[in-house]
Amino acid sequence: MYNSEKIKKICRRLCGFSAMRTLLEDPVYQSLITLLKSIQEDSSDTMEEKISKYGAFCQALYCNGGNLSLFVRDSVLHGDDALIQLRLRKMTPSKALVKTLYRELDTLQDVSEITDMDIARCINADVYLPDFDTEDVDIRETYNQLLENLFTRGFGKFAQYGMFKEKNGKLVPVKDPEYQTLDQLYGYELERSKVLMNTKALAEGRDASNVLLYGDAGTGKSSTVKACAAAYFDKGVRLIEMNKNRVTMITDIVEELQNNPLKFIFFIDDLTFDKNDDNYTALKGILEGSVAGRCNNIVIYATSNRRHLIKESAEDRAGTDLHVNDTLQETMSLSARFGLTITFQKPAKDLYLEIVKQLADERGLKYDSEEELFRKAEAFAIRSNGRSPRTAKQFVILASIGL
């Protein structure tokens, strides 16, 4: 049971955070400190102001699940404190830092045990007040688990999310990524196994190749990359989606990731360049090892519908250039710099129909006979862009809603 005096001490200790001060940037902690200041006995706030600040705190907490204990625990798991930064740089922390950090963990333990009844008692209002949940958590043990799993689970946003996008030179988490798991992808087992084996090598800290997946549209190239990365999330693999027009930013991002214990796949979808594109030169340098080559935790995965990644005009092929062979070699040189190239071709009829049946069974699609299902699937492929896993999925979705 916490009274006003205990609340005051917790609030002051929170305000004095140093080793874990970055936690206080979170809106939940900010609103909590504002509330704890307000409900102390010597506060000058009116009853209405106290209730309003309590409401603001609960609103922020509700957006993070509504359980204060779990919020505090998760904030520690996903934190980025001074001790972690020193550990990543293989530096020994001072005894004062370690002592301070564990005192702050004890403060967070106290915060996790504050109940809605404690707050209501301090406010002593004659109206209904919001509720929030608490439960038993061990904050010190949580932090020790973070240190123990630092090199597989990561820290900060990398411990929480598996996929990121580049925005203005910063990595922004994709909070609700849409991807299929490996067991939801049908066909192309040989092609997919190569990507998976390469990703496993990356996860295990062994030499891994940059990978180019090229071939017909709709054959599952992008889905394969995302599924393989997700399969090794618990082994420390994270996916960074890069727009092909932002490839020059990879160099800056690599600087941020060099000391990170996790493994990163820079994923560039639908990769093609126009001639004289600065992004082409940047990617070529990265693949040659001028940037990523210094980091054994970074690889490039790219997909393309073109084997030659630079768009060529008829004039290029006709040979108006006096050194036409040099020109054509240049258009092929980028794709040749990927250590592993995997071709995804449109499926033959048997494979296409097998994918249709597997997807139909997965979705519980009712059909009179396989023959009728296959006849309709073939007709749909003819009307669409030909046979592909994407076409099969589109057919099954439309068939399941009666179209």
C-alpha positions, 0 to 999 in steps of 0.5 A, a space after each residue: 500500500 502506497 501513501 502520499 509520502 511513498 509516492 513522493 519518494 518514488 517521484 523524486 527518484 524517477 526524476 533523478 534517473 540518469 543511467 536509464 533516463 531515456 525511459 522517461 522520454 516515453 509519454 506514459 512515464 512523463 504523464 506518470 511523473 506529472 500525476 505523482 507530483 500532483 497527488 502529493 499532500 503538499 501539491 497546490 493542484 485542485 481536485 479537478 487538476 489531480 483527476 485530470 492528470 490521472 485521466 491523462 496518465 490512464 489514457 497513455 497507459 491504455 494505449 500501451 495495454 493498460 497494465 502498469 506492471 507489464 508496461 514497466 517490465 517491457 520498457 526495461 526489456 526494450 530500453 537502451 541504457 548506458 550499461 548496454 551501450 558500454 557493453 556493446 562497445 566492449 567497455 567496462 562500466 564503472 562501479 558507480 554506473 552499475 550501482 546507480 542502474 540497479 538502484 533505478 531498477 529498484 525504483 522501477 520495481 516500486 513503480 510497477 507495484 503502484 495500484 489504481 487504489 493507491 492513486 485513488 486513495 491519494 486523490 481521495 475524490 468523491 467520484 468514480 476514477 479510472 482503473 488500471 491493471 497490475 501484476 507481479 513482475 521482477 524488474 531486476 530479473 527482467 534486466 538480467 535476461 535482457 543482458 543475457 539475450 542481448 546478442 539474439 534479442 537485441 535492445 531498444 526498438 530492435 528487441 521489439 520489432 523485426 522489420 524497419 523502414 528508412 525514413 529521413 535517414 532513420 530506421 522506423 519500426 513497421 509495427 504491424 508488418 504483413 508477411 506470410 510465414 514459410 509454411 504459408 508459402 507453396 512451391 519454389 521449395 528449392 529456391 526458398 531453401 537457398 535463401 533460408 540457408 543463407 539467412 541461417 548463416 547470417 544469423 549464426 555469424 558465419 559468412 553470408 552472401 548478398 542475394 538477388 532474387 529475380 524472375 517473373 512477377 508474382 512468384 513470391 520473391 518478396 514474400 520469401 525474403 520477408 518470411 526467411 527474415 521472420 523465421 530467424 527473428 529469435 536468432 537476431 535477424 532484422 529486416 530493413 526495407 529500403 526504397 531503391 531511390 534511397 540506397 545512398 542512405 545505406 552508408 549512413 545507416 550502416 554507421 549506426 548498426 556496426 556495433 549492434 549485436 544483431 544481424 541485418 538484411 537490407 531489403 530492396 524490392 523491385 530493383 532497377 536503375 536508370 543510367 547515371 543514377 547515383 543509387 546505382 553507384 552507391 549500391 555497387 560500392 556496397 556490394 563491392 565491400 566498401 561499406 557492408 564488407 566491413 560489417 559481418 552483420 549486414 547483407 543485401 537482399 534484392 528482388 527484380 523482374 530483370 536480370 540486368 538491373 540497369 534499364 537499357 534502351 534499344 539504342 544501347 543494344 543497337 551499338 551506337 556506343 563505340 564501346 558497346 561491349 563495355 556498356 553492356 558489361 556495365 549493365 550486367 556488372 551490378 547483378 554479378 556482384 550479388 554472391 547468390 542469384 536465385 531465379 523464380 520462374 512462372 510455375 508450370 501448370 502442375 505446380 500452379 494447380 497444386 498451389 491453387 489446391 493448397 490455398 483453397 484447402 487452407 481457406 476452407 474453400 468449398 468446391 464440387 471437384 478438383 477438376 472444376 476447381 482447376 478448370 476455373 483456376 486455369 481460366 482465371 490465369 488466362 484472363 489475368 497475368 498468367 500462372 503465378 502464386 500471386 494469381 493463384 492467391 487472387 483466384 482463391 480469394 475471389 472464389 471464396 467470396 463467390 466471384 
